[in-house]
Amino acid sequence: MKIPAHLTGFWVIHEHKDPYRKGSTGAGLVVWPGVEIRIKKQEYSNKTKLVYNNIELNVCPLRKILGDHTKIYMEAKSPYMIGEGYAASAAIALAASITRQLVEKGHYNILQAAAEAHKAEVECLTGLGDIIAIIQGGYLEVRTKPGAPGIGEVVTIPINEKLIVITAKLSNTITMTPKMLVELRDRINKLGSELVEKLLANPTIEEFLELSHEFTTKLGIVNGKVIDNIEQVLRPLRNNGTILGYYYKKKTLVVVCEDQYVENVLDSLGKLNLKPIIHRIVPNGIQIHEVQGEQLIQ
């Protein structure tokens, strides 16, 4: 399974006692590379096993979805780790949900699998809107109604597929703990709601980038010194048109530029001692292939 990454720019938290209806509205980019996952049966094992970038992990959504299936081996490869802001946990949850259906039924329903993955993400507190963005979004997605696929709603804004998204892991960033999320919830929701309305009124990539930058900086959820250094380097590039814009997502810097300016951006990020990952915008979500046998989805 090849599952794209999702880089949220801003969001609004929507609580509900029903996990299928709990979720988020907001907007983000769907990009590749994401997570590539190979699934196979293991003959002798008493537990489901996930190896992510050669490290065995025990993650909540996987346990919740595949806890009673002991012969599943999942091997995931990605340029980044879980928890860095790329929706990797959503990719794991989605792969696990599809796998459960294949094991139990011999076939799968992508909408039902995605709904179960969303439920696991919500209950594990690992995500609110990534699943629906990946499955029903693409390009620049705007989540206009919260909830799992089939309940929530997404607007897809097509953008130039030649645009390049460059990300880089940031050090010394502020970790958003559950306590911080609770304390900031009212500010997040008020600001996020305003930004969703602004983006729908002017649905462009430039507007999205500007609003996403505003969201992070106004909330103060990235270390001030980290931002100051980046701003000094990237603000001139935005002003002269070398980049379309940039923003911060968890521990990750996100920069968007046209393909002819990639080297300029890489040189600038090098001055900040950042290690960039180059992504492309993708118009659709998951790809699933049966390695031995008939191709299922392309």
Backbone as numpy.savetxt, mean C-alpha at the origin, in Angstrom:
# Nx Ny Nz CAx CAy CAz Cx Cy Cz
1.68 -15.35 -7.19 0.83 -14.17 -7.19 1.72 -12.93 -7.19
1.38 -11.98 -8.04 2.08 -10.70 -8.07 1.08 -9.62 -7.62
1.35 -9.01 -6.48 0.41 -8.07 -5.88 1.09 -6.72 -5.76
0.52 -5.68 -6.38 1.18 -4.37 -6.37 1.20 -3.73 -5.00
2.05 -2.73 -4.86 2.11 -1.95 -3.63 1.07 -0.84 -3.68
0.71 -0.35 -2.51 -0.25 0.75 -2.41 0.35 1.81 -1.50
0.52 3.01 -2.04 1.15 4.11 -1.31 0.10 5.18 -1.01
-0.53 5.05 0.14 -1.57 6.00 0.53 -0.97 7.39 0.75
-1.69 8.41 0.28 -1.25 9.78 0.49 -1.94 10.44 1.68
-3.25 10.19 1.81 -4.02 10.71 2.94 -5.24 9.84 3.13
-5.81 9.89 4.31 -6.89 8.96 4.61 -7.81 9.52 5.70
-8.98 8.87 5.81 -9.97 9.17 6.85 -10.37 7.84 7.46
-10.36 7.75 8.78 -10.69 6.51 9.49 -12.20 6.44 9.70
-12.80 5.32 9.31 -14.25 5.11 9.49 -14.47 3.88 10.37
-14.95 4.11 11.58 -15.20 3.02 12.52 -16.55 2.36 12.23
-16.63 1.06 12.51 -17.90 0.33 12.40 -17.73 -0.98 13.16
-18.77 -1.43 13.83 -18.67 -2.70 14.56 -18.56 -3.89 13.62
-19.01 -3.75 12.39 -18.88 -4.78 11.37 -17.53 -4.59 10.66
-16.59 -5.53 10.77 -15.26 -5.33 10.16 -15.31 -5.19 8.64
-16.36 -5.73 8.02 -16.49 -5.58 6.56 -16.85 -4.15 6.18
-17.43 -3.42 7.11 -17.85 -2.04 6.83 -16.90 -1.01 7.45
-16.05 -1.46 8.33 -15.01 -0.59 8.86 -13.94 -0.39 7.79
-13.33 0.77 7.75 -12.30 0.97 6.73 -11.86 2.41 6.67
-11.45 2.82 5.49 -10.99 4.20 5.32 -11.40 4.73 3.96
-11.53 6.04 3.89 -11.57 6.73 2.61 -10.23 7.45 2.47
-9.96 7.95 1.28 -8.67 8.58 1.06 -8.18 8.31 -0.35
-6.88 8.48 -0.58 -6.35 8.31 -1.93 -4.92 7.80 -1.87
-4.52 7.08 -2.93 -3.16 6.56 -2.98 -2.79 6.08 -4.37
-1.53 5.74 -4.54 -1.00 5.25 -5.80 -0.83 3.74 -5.74
-1.17 3.06 -6.84 -0.97 1.62 -6.97 0.20 1.40 -7.92
1.26 0.76 -7.43 2.52 0.70 -8.17 3.14 -0.69 -8.15
4.04 -0.92 -9.09 4.84 -2.14 -9.13 6.31 -1.74 -9.25
7.25 -2.41 -8.55 7.07 -3.69 -7.87 6.34 -3.58 -6.54
5.70 -4.72 -6.23 5.03 -4.88 -4.95 5.58 -6.10 -4.27
4.72 -7.10 -4.08 5.13 -8.35 -3.44 4.83 -9.51 -4.40
5.82 -10.35 -4.62 5.64 -11.56 -5.42 5.64 -12.74 -4.47
4.59 -13.54 -4.52 4.39 -14.61 -3.54 4.18 -15.94 -4.26
4.94 -16.94 -3.85 4.77 -18.30 -4.36 4.16 -19.14 -3.25
3.12 -19.90 -3.61 2.40 -20.73 -2.66 2.58 -22.19 -3.05
2.89 -23.03 -2.07 2.95 -24.47 -2.36 2.63 -25.26 -1.10
2.30 -26.51 -1.30 2.01 -27.39 -0.17 3.31 -27.94 0.40
3.34 -28.08 1.72 4.47 -28.76 2.37 3.94 -30.06 2.97
4.63 -31.13 2.68 4.14 -32.45 3.07 4.23 -32.69 4.57
5.30 -32.21 5.20 5.52 -32.52 6.61 5.65 -31.22 7.40
4.54 -30.79 7.98 4.57 -29.56 8.77 3.34 -29.50 9.66
3.48 -28.84 10.79 2.33 -28.67 11.69 1.90 -27.21 11.77
2.37 -26.38 10.83 1.96 -24.98 10.83 2.11 -24.39 9.44
1.32 -23.36 9.18 1.50 -22.56 7.97 2.79 -21.76 8.12
3.54 -21.64 7.04 4.83 -20.99 7.12 4.93 -19.87 6.10
5.36 -18.69 6.54 5.60 -17.56 5.65 7.08 -17.17 5.75
7.76 -17.18 4.61 9.14 -16.71 4.54 9.14 -15.46 3.66
9.44 -14.32 4.26 9.38 -13.03 3.57 10.80 -12.49 3.46
11.28 -12.37 2.22 12.66 -11.95 1.99 13.64 -12.76 2.83
13.44 -14.09 2.78 14.31 -15.06 3.46 14.22 -15.04 4.98
13.23 -14.35 5.52 13.02 -14.31 6.97 11.66 -14.90 7.29
11.62 -15.86 8.18 10.33 -16.45 8.56 9.59 -15.49 9.48
8.36 -15.16 9.10 7.55 -14.21 9.86 6.25 -14.86 10.32
5.76 -14.38 11.44 4.48 -14.84 11.97 3.58 -13.61 12.07
2.76 -13.37 11.05 1.97 -12.15 11.00 0.50 -12.46 11.27
-0.17 -11.52 11.91 -1.55 -11.73 12.37 -2.52 -12.08 11.25
-2.58 -11.34 10.12 -3.56 -11.70 9.09 -3.39 -13.12 8.56
-2.14 -13.58 8.47 -1.88 -14.94 7.99 -2.44 -15.96 8.98
-2.19 -15.76 10.26 -2.71 -16.68 11.29 -4.23 -16.70 11.27
-4.83 -15.53 11.13 -6.28 -15.43 11.17 -6.94 -16.14 9.99
-6.32 -16.05 8.82 -6.91 -16.61 7.60 -6.55 -18.07 7.40
-5.29 -18.45 7.65 -4.82 -19.80 7.35 -4.43 -20.59 8.59
-4.93 -20.19 9.75 -4.51 -20.81 11.00 -4.74 -22.30 11.08
-5.80 -22.81 10.47 -6.10 -24.24 10.58 -5.63 -25.04 9.37
-4.88 -24.42 8.48 -4.30 -25.13 7.34 -2.80 -25.24 7.58
-2.33 -26.43 7.84 -0.95 -26.60 8.31 0.05 -26.95 7.21
-0.40 -27.16 6.01 0.51 -27.61 4.96 0.79 -26.54 3.90
0.58 -25.26 4.26 0.77 -24.17 3.31 2.13 -23.51 3.56
2.89 -23.37 2.49 4.17 -22.68 2.54 4.10 -21.47 1.61
4.34 -20.28 2.16 4.30 -19.05 1.37 5.69 -18.43 1.36
6.20 -18.17 0.17 7.50 -17.53 0.04 7.29 -16.19 -0.67
7.62 -15.10 0.00 7.38 -13.76 -0.55 8.70 -13.05 -0.80
8.78 -12.35 -1.93 9.94 -11.54 -2.29 9.46 -10.12 -2.57
10.21 -9.15 -2.07 9.82 -7.76 -2.25 11.03 -6.86 -2.02
11.04 -5.66 -2.61 12.14 -4.73 -2.35 12.08 -4.09 -0.96
11.03 -4.35 -0.20 10.85 -3.71 1.10 10.29 -4.71 2.10
10.29 -4.32 3.35 9.77 -5.18 4.41 8.36 -4.75 4.80
7.69 -5.61 5.55 6.37 -5.30 6.07 6.49 -4.16 7.08
5.54 -3.22 7.03 5.51 -2.13 8.00 6.19 -0.86 7.54
6.64 -0.81 6.28 7.34 0.38 5.79 6.44 1.32 4.99
5.14 0.95 4.84 4.21 1.85 4.17 3.81 1.46 2.77
4.10 0.21 2.36 3.79 -0.23 1.00 2.58 -1.16 0.93
1.91 -1.41 2.04 0.77 -2.33 2.12 1.18 -3.78 1.90
2.36 -4.16 2.39 2.82 -5.54 2.25 1.95 -6.50 3.05
1.47 -6.07 4.21 0.61 -6.96 5.00 -0.70 -7.25 4.26
-1.18 -6.27 3.49 -2.39 -6.49 2.69 -2.13 -7.53 1.60
-0.94 -7.49 1.01 -0.58 -8.48 -0.01 -0.55 -9.88 0.59
0.01 -10.01 1.78 0.06 -11.31 2.46 -1.35 -11.80 2.78
-2.19 -10.90 3.30 -3.57 -11.27 3.64 -4.35 -11.70 2.40
-4.18 -10.98 1.31 -4.89 -11.31 0.08 -4.43 -12.66 -0.47
-3.14 -12.90 -0.49 -2.61 -14.17 -0.97 -3.10 -15.33 -0.10
-3.13 -15.11 1.21 -3.58 -16.15 2.12 -5.06 -16.47 1.91
-5.87 -15.43 1.68 -7.30 -15.63 1.50 -7.61 -16.39 0.20
-6.90 -16.04 -0.87 -7.07 -16.77 -2.13 -6.63 -18.22 -1.96
-5.51 -18.41 -1.27 -5.00 -19.76 -1.04 -5.99 -20.61 -0.26
-6.61 -20.03 0.76 -7.60 -20.78 1.55 -8.74 -21.29 0.66
-9.23 -20.43 -0.23 -10.31 -20.85 -1.13 -9.85 -21.95 -2.07
-8.63 -21.83 -2.58 -8.11 -22.86 -3.48 -7.97 -24.21 -2.77
-7.50 -24.17 -1.53 -7.32 -25.41 -0.76 -8.68 -26.04 -0.44
-9.65 -25.23 -0.06 -10.93 -25.75 0.39 -11.90 -26.06 -0.75
-11.81 -25.29 -1.85 -12.81 -25.41 -2.92 -12.21 -25.82 -4.27
-10.91 -25.62 -4.44 -10.30 -25.89 -5.73 -10.44 -24.75 -6.71
-11.08 -23.67 -6.29 -11.22 -22.46 -7.11 -11.38 -21.29 -6.15
-11.42 -20.07 -6.71 -11.53 -18.91 -5.83 -12.41 -17.85 -6.46
-13.01 -17.03 -5.60 -13.77 -15.85 -6.00 -12.99 -14.65 -5.48
-12.47 -13.84 -6.39 -11.55 -12.77 -5.99 -12.21 -11.76 -5.06
-13.50 -11.46 -5.29 -14.19 -10.48 -4.45 -14.37 -11.00 -3.04
-14.78 -12.28 -2.92 -14.95 -12.87 -1.60 -13.62 -13.00 -0.87
-12.59 -13.40 -1.61 -11.26 -13.53 -1.00 -10.77 -12.18 -0.50
-10.99 -11.14 -1.29 -10.55 -9.81 -0.91 -11.32 -9.30 0.30
-12.61 -9.62 0.39 -13.41 -9.20 1.55 -12.89 -9.86 2.82
-12.53 -11.13 2.74 -12.00 -11.82 3.92 -10.63 -11.27 4.30
-9.83 -10.92 3.30 -8.53 -10.32 3.58 -8.70 -8.97 4.26
-9.66 -8.17 3.80 -9.95 -6.87 4.43 -10.36 -7.07 5.88
-11.21 -8.03 6.13 -11.66 -8.33 7.50 -10.47 -8.67 8.40
-9.56 -9.50 7.90 -8.38 -9.87 8.69 -7.50 -8.66 8.97
-7.32 -7.81 7.97 -6.51 -6.61 8.15 -7.11 -5.69 9.22
-8.42 -5.52 9.16 -9.10 -4.66 10.13 -8.97 -5.23 11.54
-9.22 -6.53 11.68 -9.18 -7.15 13.01 -7.77 -7.20 13.57
-6.77 -7.25 12.70 -5.38 -7.28 13.15 -4.78 -5.88 13.29
-5.57 -4.85 12.95 -5.12 -3.45 13.02 -3.91 -3.19 12.12
-3.86 -3.89 10.98 -2.74 -3.71 10.05 -3.12 -2.91 8.80
-4.39 -2.65 8.59 -4.79 -1.88 7.42 -6.28 -1.65 7.38
-6.68 -0.57 6.69 -8.09 -0.22 6.59 -8.60 -0.09 5.16
-7.71 0.28 4.23 -8.18 0.52 2.87 -7.29 -0.02 1.78
-6.23 -0.73 2.15 -5.28 -1.19 1.13 -5.87 -2.26 0.22
-6.64 -3.17 0.77 -7.17 -4.28 -0.02 -8.06 -3.78 -1.16
-9.00 -2.92 -0.85 -9.91 -2.44 -1.89 -9.17 -1.57 -2.90
-8.14 -0.85 -2.46 -7.34 -0.04 -3.38 -6.63 -0.91 -4.40
-6.07 -2.02 -3.93 -5.32 -2.93 -4.80 -6.25 -3.69 -5.75
-7.38 -4.16 -5.22 -8.28 -5.01 -6.01 -9.14 -4.21 -6.98
-9.70 -3.10 -6.52 -10.66 -2.36 -7.34 -10.13 -1.02 -7.82
-8.93 -0.69 -7.41 -8.34 0.57 -7.82 -7.37 0.40 -8.96
-6.21 1.00 -8.82 -5.24 1.05 -9.90 -4.97 2.52 -10.20
-3.83 2.78 -10.88 -3.44 4.16 -11.16 -3.45 4.97 -9.85
-4.16 6.09 -9.87 -4.41 6.89 -8.68 -5.81 6.56 -8.21
-5.91 5.96 -7.04 -7.24 5.53 -6.57 -7.74 6.47 -5.48
-9.06 6.69 -5.48 -9.69 7.49 -4.43 -10.79 6.65 -3.80
-10.62 6.32 -2.54 -11.65 5.55 -1.83 -12.72 6.51 -1.33
-13.90 6.40 -1.89 -14.97 7.34 -1.59 -15.98 6.81 -0.59
-15.97 5.49 -0.36 -16.85 4.87 0.63 -16.04 3.77 1.32
-16.04 3.72 2.67 -15.21 2.74 3.38 -15.79 1.34 3.31
-14.93 0.37 3.57 -15.37 -1.01 3.66 -14.63 -1.95 2.74
-14.95 -3.22 2.87 -14.32 -4.26 2.06 -14.77 -4.17 0.61
-14.02 -4.77 -0.31 -14.48 -4.86 -1.70 -15.89 -5.46 -1.75
-16.76 -4.83 -2.52 -18.16 -5.24 -2.56 -19.04 -4.36 -1.69
-18.42 -3.65 -0.74 -19.13 -2.71 0.13 -18.59 -1.31 -0.06
-17.27 -1.17 0.06 -16.65 0.13 -0.18 -16.67 0.50 -1.65
-16.32 1.74 -1.93 -16.33 2.22 -3.32 -15.02 2.96 -3.61
-14.53 2.79 -4.84 -13.28 3.39 -5.28 -13.47 4.09 -6.62
-12.91 5.27 -6.74 -12.84 5.97 -8.03 -11.41 5.85 -8.53
-11.24 5.41 -9.76 -9.91 5.30 -10.35 -9.65 6.49 -11.26
-8.53 7.18 -11.03 -8.14 8.31 -11.87 -6.96 7.88 -12.74
-7.18 7.65 -14.04 -6.06 7.25 -14.91 -5.03 8.37 -14.98
-3.76 7.98 -14.90 -2.67 8.95 -15.05 -1.63 8.36 -15.98
-0.72 9.18 -16.43 0.30 8.78 -17.39 1.11 7.59 -16.87
1.06 6.46 -17.59 1.77 5.27 -17.14 3.29 5.41 -17.28
3.74 6.44 -17.96 5.18 6.67 -18.09 5.76 7.38 -16.87
4.87 7.84 -15.99 5.37 8.48 -14.76 6.09 7.46 -13.90
7.14 7.90 -13.24 7.93 7.04 -12.37 7.70 7.45 -10.92
7.51 6.46 -10.08 7.38 6.69 -8.64 8.65 6.16 -7.98
9.36 7.03 -7.31 10.61 6.67 -6.64 10.38 6.75 -5.14
10.65 5.66 -4.45 10.47 5.65 -3.00 11.82 5.40 -2.33
11.91 5.79 -1.07 13.13 5.57 -0.29 12.77 5.47 1.18
13.40 4.53 1.85 13.17 4.35 3.28 13.85 5.47 4.06
13.11 6.03 5.02 13.63 7.11 5.84 14.08 6.57 7.20
15.12 7.15 7.73 15.57 6.79 9.07 15.11 7.86 10.06
15.08 7.49 11.33 14.72 8.44 12.40 13.35 9.06 12.20
12.42 8.25 11.67 11.06 8.75 11.51 10.24 8.44 12.76
9.12 9.13 12.88 8.24 8.91 14.02 7.34 7.72 13.72
7.31 6.74 14.63 6.46 5.57 14.45 5.05 5.89 14.94
4.06 5.62 14.08 2.67 5.89 14.45 2.15 4.75 15.32
2.21 4.92 16.64 1.71 3.91 17.56 0.19 3.98 17.63
-0.46 2.90 18.12 -1.92 2.96 18.29 -2.36 4.15 19.13
-1.55 4.49 20.16 -1.90 5.63 21.01 -1.90 6.92 20.20
-0.88 7.09 19.34 -0.80 8.29 18.53 -1.97 8.38 17.56
-2.34 7.22 17.00 -3.46 7.21 16.07 -4.75 7.63 16.75
-4.93 7.19 18.00 -6.12 7.58 18.75 -6.10 9.07 19.03
-4.94 9.56 19.46 -4.82 10.98 19.81 -4.98 11.88 18.59
-4.53 11.41 17.44 -4.57 12.21 16.22 -5.83 11.97 15.38
-6.67 11.04 15.79 -7.77 10.61 14.93 -8.66 11.76 14.46
-9.05 12.63 15.36 -9.93 13.74 14.97 -9.26 14.64 13.94
-7.97 14.94 14.16 -7.24 15.78 13.20 -7.07 15.08 11.87
-6.75 13.77 11.91 -6.62 12.98 10.68 -7.91 13.02 9.89
-9.02 12.77 10.56 -10.31 12.68 9.86 -10.78 14.02 9.31
-10.58 15.08 10.08 -11.00 16.40 9.61 -10.19 16.81 8.37
-8.86 16.70 8.48 -8.01 17.10 7.37 -8.19 16.16 6.19
-8.23 14.85 6.44 -8.38 13.88 5.35 -9.66 14.07 4.57
-10.76 14.36 5.25 -12.05 14.59 4.58 -11.98 15.79 3.65
-11.34 16.85 4.12 -11.19 18.05 3.29 -10.37 17.75 2.04
-9.32 16.95 2.20 -8.43 16.67 1.07 -9.09 15.76 0.04
-9.90 14.80 0.48 -10.63 13.96 -0.47 -11.54 14.81 -1.36
-12.24 15.74 -0.74 -13.13 16.63 -1.51 -12.33 17.48 -2.51
-11.18 17.98 -2.08 -10.35 18.79 -2.98 -9.85 17.97 -4.16
-9.45 16.72 -3.91 -8.93 15.88 -5.00 -10.03 15.53 -6.00
-11.21 15.22 -5.51 -12.32 14.90 -6.42 -12.72 16.11 -7.25
-12.52 17.31 -6.70 -12.83 18.53 -7.45 -11.76 18.82 -8.51
-10.54 18.34 -8.27 -9.43 18.55 -9.22 -8.62 17.26 -9.30
-9.13 16.23 -10.00 -8.53 14.90 -9.97 -7.29 14.77 -10.85
-6.16 15.28 -10.38 -4.90 15.20 -11.11 -3.82 14.66 -10.19
-2.77 14.13 -10.78 -1.66 13.61 -9.99 -0.96 14.74 -9.23
-0.86 15.90 -9.85 -0.21 17.04 -9.18 -0.99 17.45 -7.93
-2.31 17.48 -8.04 -3.14 17.84 -6.88 -2.99 16.79 -5.78
-3.01 15.53 -6.17 -2.85 14.46 -5.18 -1.53 14.60 -4.42
-0.45 14.85 -5.12 0.86 14.96 -4.49 0.91 16.15 -3.54
0.35 17.26 -3.96 0.34 18.46 -3.12 -0.48 18.22 -1.85
-1.65 17.58 -2.00 -2.51 17.33 -0.85 -1.89 16.30 0.10
-1.23 15.30 -0.46 -0.58 14.27 0.37 0.56 14.87 1.18
1.30 15.77 0.56 2.39 16.46 1.27 1.81 17.31 2.40
0.73 17.99 2.12 0.06 18.82 3.13 -0.41 17.97 4.31
-0.96 16.80 4.01 -1.50 15.91 5.05 -0.42 15.52 6.06
0.72 15.05 5.56 1.77 14.58 6.45 2.40 15.72 7.24
2.68 16.81 6.56 3.38 17.91 7.24 2.48 18.59 8.27
1.20 18.73 7.98 0.30 19.37 8.95 0.09 18.50 10.19
0.09 17.19 9.99 -0.11 16.30 11.14 1.16 16.13 11.97
2.30 16.43 11.37 3.57 16.32 12.09 3.95 14.90 12.43
3.68 13.95 11.52 3.96 12.54 11.80 5.26 12.06 11.18
6.09 12.99 10.71 7.44 12.66 10.29 8.39 13.59 11.03
9.52 13.05 11.47 10.51 13.81 12.22 10.87 15.11 11.51
10.84 16.23 12.24 11.07 17.54 11.64 12.42 17.68 10.97
13.48 17.13 11.59 14.81 17.23 11.00 14.90 16.45 9.69
14.21 15.29 9.65 14.19 14.49 8.43 13.54 15.28 7.30
12.41 15.91 7.60 11.70 16.71 6.60 12.55 17.89 6.15
13.17 18.58 7.07 13.96 19.76 6.72 15.04 19.43 5.69
15.75 18.34 5.89 16.81 17.95 4.95 16.25 17.61 3.58
15.14 16.89 3.57 14.53 16.50 2.29 13.97 17.71 1.57
13.32 18.57 2.31 12.70 19.75 1.70 13.75 20.62 1.00
14.90 20.76 1.60 15.95 21.60 1.00 16.40 21.06 -0.35
16.34 19.73 -0.50 16.78 19.12 -1.76 15.66 19.03 -2.78
14.46 18.65 -2.33 13.37 18.35 -3.28 12.51 19.55 -3.65
12.40 20.53 -2.76 11.55 21.68 -3.08 11.99 22.39 -4.36
13.30 22.62 -4.56 13.72 23.24 -5.83 13.39 22.40 -7.05
13.45 21.08 -6.92 13.12 20.20 -8.04 11.64 20.27 -8.40
10.81 20.44 -7.36 9.37 20.61 -7.62 9.11 21.97 -8.27
9.79 22.97 -7.80 9.57 24.32 -8.34 10.00 24.45 -9.79
11.07 23.74 -10.20 11.52 23.86 -11.59 10.95 22.78 -12.51
10.04 21.93 -11.98 9.35 20.96 -12.82 10.07 19.64 -13.00
11.20 19.44 -12.34 11.90 18.16 -12.44 11.08 17.04 -11.83
10.39 17.31 -10.74 9.47 16.34 -10.15 8.07 16.95 -10.09
7.05 16.08 -10.12 5.68 16.56 -10.03 5.29 16.83 -8.58
5.94 16.15 -7.66 5.65 16.35 -6.25 6.18 15.20 -5.43
5.96 15.28 -4.11 6.45 14.24 -3.21 5.68 14.30 -1.90
5.73 13.20 -1.17 5.08 13.15 0.15 5.71 12.04 0.97
5.21 11.88 2.20 5.76 10.91 3.12 4.68 9.92 3.54
5.03 8.64 3.59 4.10 7.60 4.03 4.82 6.69 5.02
4.44 6.76 6.29 5.11 6.00 7.33 6.61 6.27 7.30
7.40 5.23 7.03 8.85 5.35 6.99 9.38 5.58 5.58
8.51 6.02 4.69 8.86 6.05 3.27 8.64 7.42 2.65
9.60 7.85 1.85 9.47 9.04 1.01 8.98 8.61 -0.36
8.00 9.32 -0.90 7.44 9.01 -2.22 7.62 10.23 -3.13
8.29 10.03 -4.27 8.55 11.10 -5.23 8.03 10.66 -6.60
7.36 11.55 -7.31 6.84 11.23 -8.65 7.46 12.17 -9.67
7.97 11.60 -10.77 8.57 12.40 -11.82 8.30 11.77 -13.18
8.56 12.51 -14.25 8.51 11.94 -15.58 9.78 11.12 -15.81
9.69 10.12 -16.71 10.78 9.17 -16.84 12.11 9.81 -17.25
12.07 10.94 -18.00 13.32 11.56 -18.44 14.10 12.23 -17.31
13.45 12.39 -16.15 14.11 13.06 -15.04 14.55 12.10 -13.93
14.45 10.81 -14.17 14.75 9.83 -13.12 16.17 9.99 -12.60
17.14 10.11 -13.50 18.54 10.20 -13.07 18.78 11.45 -12.22
18.13 12.55 -12.57 18.27 13.77 -11.77 17.78 13.55 -10.35
16.63 12.86 -10.25 16.06 12.60 -8.92 16.95 11.64 -8.13
17.45 10.61 -8.80 18.31 9.65 -8.11 19.58 10.34 -7.59
20.13 11.25 -8.38 21.32 11.99 -7.94 21.01 12.82 -6.70
19.85 13.45 -6.70 19.46 14.28 -5.56 19.23 13.45 -4.31
18.58 12.30 -4.45 18.35 11.43 -3.30 19.66 10.86 -2.78
20.62 10.66 -3.69 21.93 10.18 -3.28 22.61 11.15 -2.34
22.38 12.44 -2.51 22.96 13.46 -1.63 22.39 13.34 -0.20
21.21 12.73 -0.11 20.58 12.54 1.19 20.90 11.17 1.78
21.77 10.42 1.08 22.16 9.06 1.51 20.96 8.13 1.59
20.00 8.31 0.66 18.83 7.45 0.59 19.01 6.41 -0.50
18.45 5.23 -0.28 18.53 4.15 -1.25 17.17 4.02 -1.95
17.06 4.50 -3.18 15.76 4.55 -3.85 15.32 3.23 -4.46
14.01 3.08 -4.58 13.38 1.98 -5.32 12.53 2.62 -6.41
12.69 2.15 -7.65 11.96 2.73 -8.78 10.72 1.89 -9.06
9.57 2.56 -9.11 8.28 1.90 -9.36 7.63 2.49 -10.61
6.72 1.71 -11.17 5.87 2.21 -12.25 4.42 2.16 -11.82
3.65 3.12 -12.31 2.21 3.13 -12.08 1.58 1.93 -12.77
0.64 1.25 -12.10 -0.04 0.12 -12.73 -1.54 0.38 -12.79
-2.19 -0.06 -13.87 -3.62 0.20 -14.04 -4.52 -0.83 -13.37
-3.94 -1.92 -12.88 -4.78 -2.97 -12.31 -4.08 -3.60 -11.12
-4.72 -4.59 -10.53 -4.21 -5.14 -9.29 -3.46 -6.45 -9.45
-3.96 -7.47 -8.78 -3.25 -8.73 -8.62 -3.17 -9.53 -9.92
-2.07 -10.24 -10.09 -1.92 -11.23 -11.16 -1.66 -12.58 -10.51
-2.35 -13.61 -11.00 -2.21 -14.94 -10.43 -1.89 -15.93 -11.54
-0.88 -16.76 -11.33 -0.48 -17.75 -12.32 -0.31 -19.10 -11.64
-0.75 -20.14 -12.33 -0.46 -21.49 -11.88 0.83 -21.91 -12.57
1.85 -22.16 -11.80 3.17 -22.41 -12.36 3.20 -23.68 -13.18
2.59 -24.73 -12.67 2.52 -26.00 -13.39 1.09 -26.23 -13.84
0.81 -25.88 -15.07 -0.55 -26.09 -15.56 -1.09 -24.84 -16.22
-2.39 -24.75 -16.24 -3.06 -23.68 -16.97 -2.89 -22.33 -16.27
-2.70 -21.31 -17.06 -2.62 -19.96 -16.51 -4.02 -19.55 -16.08
-4.13 -19.03 -14.84 -5.45 -18.69 -14.32 -5.84 -17.26 -14.67
-4.99 -16.32 -14.33 -5.31 -14.90 -14.59 -4.05 -14.21 -15.08
-4.22 -13.33 -16.02 -3.08 -12.51 -16.47 -3.52 -11.06 -16.56
